[in-house]
Amino acid sequence: MSTTPSGAVVATRRFGLGARPGEVSEAAADPRGYVVRQIGVTPVQGAADLQSSDQIIQRRLRAGQELKALAGQQSGSDLSDDANYQALRQIVRPAAYVQPEVSERFEAGFSSDNPLIERLTYFWSDHFTVSRLKGSKVTAVAGAFEREAIRPYVYGRFSDMVLAVAKHPAMLFYLDNDISAGPDSRVGQRKSRGLNENLGREILELHTLGVQGGYTQADVIAFAKALTGWRVEMAPGDATGRFVFVPQWHEPGPVEFMGQVYDQPGMEQAEAILNYVSVHPATARHIAGELAAHFLQSPPPPALVDRLSGVFLESDGDLAAVTRALVTDDASWQAPPSKVLPPFDFVVAVLRALELPPSELPVEAAAALFGQRTWGATSPKGWPAEDEIWASPAALLKRLDWVETVVPRAGDVDPLARADAVLGDLSEPTRNAVARAESRHQALALLLMSPEFLLR
């Protein structure tokens, strides 16, 4: 039986992505310090060849225009063998942009020496969900959204992250603010376009105050009006693909939101409301509850929620301070493992445990098979918080089938030695099952499907 302190396992699994060989012993001397030292580390920005969201939108628009022109010039012709036509089609395809982003995300998780920042990126990206199911415009910039509006802010101010999210093309497309016009705006009167409440509602319900946040439907409408004019520049030019405020779409005049009148001009109106809700006590409690539930258990410990909420308010939404409070609270180290690894995290944990680079395996297909296609949640709520969806017999059988195809790639690995290196203590039933397996490959598969590996 390994004597590795359980704190090292908490450090590498609850607040990490699963240990690579050697990381459990590295964390053992000072598990809390091992995690705390990761707070504030500069976020990895991704491969240099990944394009910004505005570059992606510009390229796709130009290629789409060229495709239309080419098709018009050769009307009735078969363009299947036209190299230029096929090249342009590849540029338009959203997969040309999202697939490199997915690969980079897996690679970052596999190779990271600071896995806490990856966990936080996953958490906040899900909190501010955008989904590929919306269509090609969102799909093409979903990865850029995470790099640009989430990752840089995980140790910054929550209000800054909210503002970056609300202004990002992926979110404006996903929640339809690009088609929202104030009823009394110039565009609304001239083109009979209407108000779309999606962005305003989800910012309040999901991103900030929460469903118990004390706002009303009238507040949703008022906020949606304030957000009109927040659009993506789609006209040809240097600003194509960037956030733009267009006064002709904006609902004129003041709005009353949660008992306060906001009469700021233009874009400043919605910014003022965002700043208000970003530091509201209801937001503090909503965020604290979600963080505690994600990292520990659901429902989360009330005392921990109280502490995190208090730190959020005292620090004006400083996410580094909130994270530090989370990872240093005794409850975070005492709670038994109860959260099932979601598919993406499970795949990354397997790769780290077996030291298998993600480039050698169809990793996205595996996560999708288990029910979690990257940036593919079915609603703005993100992925289900309930563990049952990831732990059904059918879901676990799919994981086992995949694991059995993966473990031979690890070579001749001693299963019990690897267990000690990446998990520390094993329960007696798990250790006995691994020790009695008919082969090393079977033993590794049993290890990777054990409660110690599946739970954190």
N, C-alpha and C positions, 0 to 999 in steps of 0.2 A: 504494500500500500504506500503510495506517495505521501511524503510529509510536507509537500508544498502547501503553504498557507492558502486557505480558500480565498483570501483577499486578492491573491494574484489572479485567480480565475475570474473573480468579479471584475478586476481591472481590465483584463484582456477580452472578456466576453460581454459583460453587461455594458461596459463603456468602450468596447472595442469591436473588432470584427472577427474575433477568434484569433487565437495565438498562432504564430508561426513557430517552428521548433526553436527553442531558446528563449522565447518571450515570456513564458510563464516564470522561469527562473529569474529573468531580468526584473520582472515586476515584483517578485516575492519579497525582496528586502524592504520595500516601501511602496505597497500597492497604491495608497492614496496619492503619494507624491508622484508616482509613475503616471497617474491620470492628470493630476493638477498641472504637471509640467507641460502637458500638451495644450493647455488653454492659452489662447493668444498666439499660437504658432501661425505664421503667415499662411493663408490658404494656398493650396496648389491651384494654379490657373489652367492647367490642362496643356495638351500638346500645342506647340507653336503653330501648327498648320490648321488648327480649328478656327473657323471663321466666326466673326461677330454676327449678331442677329441682323444688323443693318446690311452687312455685306451679303449675307445669305438672301435676304429679301431683294436686294438690288440685282444679284445674279439671276435669281429665278424670274424676276420681272423682265429683265432684258432678254433672257433666253426665251421666255414665253412670247414676247413681242416678235422676236426673230422667227420663231416657229410659225406664228400666224402669217408673217410676211412670206416665208418660204412656201407654206402650204398654198397661199394665194397665188404666188407666182407659178406654181406647178400644179394648179388645180386639176384634179382627175388623174394625176400621175401617181405611180407607186413609189413611195419614198422609203420603203423598207431597206433599200440598199444605199441610200444616200448617207454618206458618212457624217456630213455636217448636220443633217436632220437628226440622226441618232445621237450625236454628241450633245445637241441642244436638249433633246429629250432627257438625257442623263442629268443635265444641269438642273432641269425643272423638277426632277424626281426628289421628293423629300427624303427618301432613303439615303441619297448621296450625302446628306448633312447629318441625319440622326444616327446612322450606323457608326460613323467615326466617334460620335459623342458617347454612344453606348459602350463601345470598345474602350474608350478612355476612362469611362466611369468604372468599369470592371478592373482595369489595370491600376487605377488609383487605389481602389480598395485592396487589391492583391498586394501591392508593393508598399503601401503606406507604413511609415514608421510612427505616424501620429493618427491612429485610426479614429480617435475621438472626433476629429474634424470631419471625417467621412460620415460617421454616424449622425452628427449634427446636420450635415448637408442633406442626408437622406431624410431626416426628420422634418426639416424646414421645407424641403422641396415637396414633401407630401402634404405638409400643412398648407402650403400655397400651391395646391395641385394645378397643373395644366396637363391636358391629356391629348395624346395622339389620336384618340377617337374622334376628336373634333374635326379633323381633316388635315389636308396637306399644309395649310398655312401655319398651323400650330405645330405639326410634326416637324417641319423643317427647322424651327427655332426652339424646340423644347429643350434640347441640350444646352443651347446658348443661354436660355433662360436660367437654368440652374447655375451655369458658370458666371453669369453677369448679375443676376438679381438675388441669388441665394448665397452661394459660396463666399463671396467677399464680405458678407455681413454677419456671419454666424457668431462672431465675437464682437460685433458692433452694437449700435443702438437698434432696438426693435423698430422704432419709428422710421429709421433710414431704410431698413429692409422692406417695410410696408410700402414706402414711397417708391422704392426701386421696383418692387413687384407690380404695383398699380400702374406704373408708367411703361412697363415692358411690353413690347409687341405681342409676345406669346400670351400674356394675360389679357391684353386688350382684345386680341382676336378670340381667345378662348371664351371669354365671358361677354362678348358681343358689344363692347363699348365702342367699337369702330363703326357701329351702325346706329348708335343711340343719339338722337337729336332732341333738344329741348322743344317742347310743343310750341313755344312762342319764339323760338329762334328763327333766324332767317331761313335756314335750311328746312326746319320743321314746318314752317308756313308755306314755303315755296314747293316743296317736294312731298308734302304729306308724310314725312317720316315721323316715327314715334319714339317715345322714350323707352329705353331698354333698362330694366332694373337689375339685370344679372350681376354686374360687377359690384354695384352698391350693396346689394343684398348679401353676396358671399363675403365681401370684406367685413361686414358687420357680423354675420352669422358664424362664419368659419374662421376668418383670419384674425379678428380682433375681439369684439365684445362677447361673442358666443350667444347661443340661443336664449340664455337667461340673462342677457346683458341689459335689459330694460328699455330697448328701443321698440318702436312700433312700426306698422306698415307705412304710416305717414312719414316716419323718419327715413325709411328705405327710399321712398319716392323723392324726398327732399335731397338725400345724398346722391341719388341717381341723377337728379337735375344738376347738382353741383358738378358732377363728373362729366356731363356732356361737354363736348369739345376736346376731350382727351382722346387723341387718335394716333394713328400711325401714318406718317407721311408716305403716300403711295405715288405721288407725282414724280416724274423723272427729275433727277437732280442729285446733288451731293448729299442732301438730307434724306433721301429715300430710305425707308425702313426704320427711321428713328421716331421717337416720341415727338408729337407736335400738339400744341394747343391751337384749335381752330375756332375763333370767336363766332363764326357764322353758325356753328352747331351748338353753341352754348346757350342754355336757358338764361335769359336775362333776369336781373333783379335778385333780391335777397331770398334766402330760404331759412326756414325755422327747423332746426335739428336738435332733438332731445332738449327742448326748452330754451335753446339759445338761437339768436338770429345771426346768420352769417351773411354779411353784405360785402365781402371782399370782391375786388374786381377779377373777372376771368378765372384763370387757373388757380389763383390764390384761394378761392372759395373752398374748393374740394381739398386743397392742401391743408387748410386750417382745420377742416373736419377730420382729416386723416391724422393730423397731429394730436387732436383732442382724443380720438378713440384709441390711439396707439399707447397712451399712457393712462387710460381710464382704469379704475380699480377692477371693473368687470373683465377687462382685457388681461390684467395681471393674473386674476384668478383662473381665467380660461387657459392662458398659456401655461401657468404653473401646473394645472391639472393634466393637460395634455403631455407635458414633459415627464411628469412623474409616472403617468400611466404608460408612456412609451418605454421608459427605461426600467421601471420596476414592476408594476402590476396594476391591474384594473379591477375594481376601483383603486385609485392611488391612496396612500396613507394621508389622512387629513392633515396631520401635523406637518408633513413635508410640503403639502400644497400651501399651507399657511405660510411656511417659511419662504418658499420660493416666491409666492405672491408678494410678501413683504419686501424681499430683496428687489424684486422687479420695480415696485413703487419707489422704494428708497433710492434706487440707482437710476431712476428715469428710464427704465427699460434697457439697462446695460446687460446684454446677453452673456458677456464674459462673466459678469458678477453672478448672474442667475445660474449659469453652468457651474461655476465654482461652488455655489451653495448646494447644488444638486449632488455633485460628486464628492463633497466632503461631509454630507449629512450621514449620520449613523444608519438611518433607515436604508440608505442606498447600499449599504454593505451587509446589512442584517437580513434583508428580505430574501427568502429562498428563490431559486430560479423558477420562474413561472411563465415567462414570455417565450412563445415558440418563434424560432428564427423564421422571418418571412423568406420567401423564395430567393430574392436577390442576395440577402445577407447569408443565407444558407450556402448558396453557390460560392460566394466569396470566402466563407469560412472553410469550406472544403478545399478550395484552391490554396489557401494559406496553410492549412494543416498538412497538405500533401506536397506543398511547394511546387505546384503545377501552374505555370503562367497561363493566364486566360486566353492568350493568343493561340494556344494549342487545342482549345476545346470550343465547341459551339455553345458558349455560356449563355448568351441571351436566349437562345432557343430553349435551354434547360429551364431558366427562370420563368419563361413564358409558359412552358409545359406545366410548371408547378402552379401557375395561376397569376404570375406577376410580370407582365411585360413592362419593360422600363418605360416610364412616363405613359402608361396606358391605363390608368385608373378609369373606372366607368362613370365617375361623377366628380364634381368639385370637392366632395368630402374626402377624396383620396382613398387609399387602401383601407379595408376594414380593420378596425382596431381589435376586433374579437379574434382570439387565437384559434377558435374552432375551425375557421375556414382553412387554416394552414395545417391543421392536425387531424383532419378526417382520415379514415382508413384509406380511401382512394388517393388522397393527396400524399400520404406517407408511402404508399406503394409506388407511386411515380418517382418519389425521391430515391427509394431503395433501388428501383430498376436503373436509375441513372448512376447512382453511386457504384453499383456493380460493374458498370461499363467504364467507370473512371479509375477505380483503384488499381487495375493492372498497369496504368500509366505511371504510377508512383514508383514502380520497381520493387525491389526486395526490401521492403520496409518492415522493421520489427514492430508489430502492432502495439504491444504493451509499452515499449520504449517510447513510441510516438505518442501514445496516450499520456504518459507522464510528461512529455515535452510540451504538449499543447493543451492538456486539460487538467493536469495535476491529479488530485484524488479521484478515483473511480469508486462507485458503489460496488459492493461485493457481487451482486448479480451481474453487473456489466463486466467487471474484471473476469469473473468466471466464464461468462459467455465468450469473451474475446480469447481467453486462454484455451478454451476447449474447441475453438473453431477448427474446421477440417483443413483450412489453408490460411496462409497469411492474408491473402486477398479477401477471403470471407471474414477473417477477423477484423480487417480494416473497415469493411463494409458495416459490420456490426457496431464497431466503434463510432462510425460517422452517423449511424442511425440510433445511437443510444440517447437516453434522456439527457445525459451530461452534455452531449453535443447539440441536441436539438433545442434545448432550453437555455435561457440566459437570465 
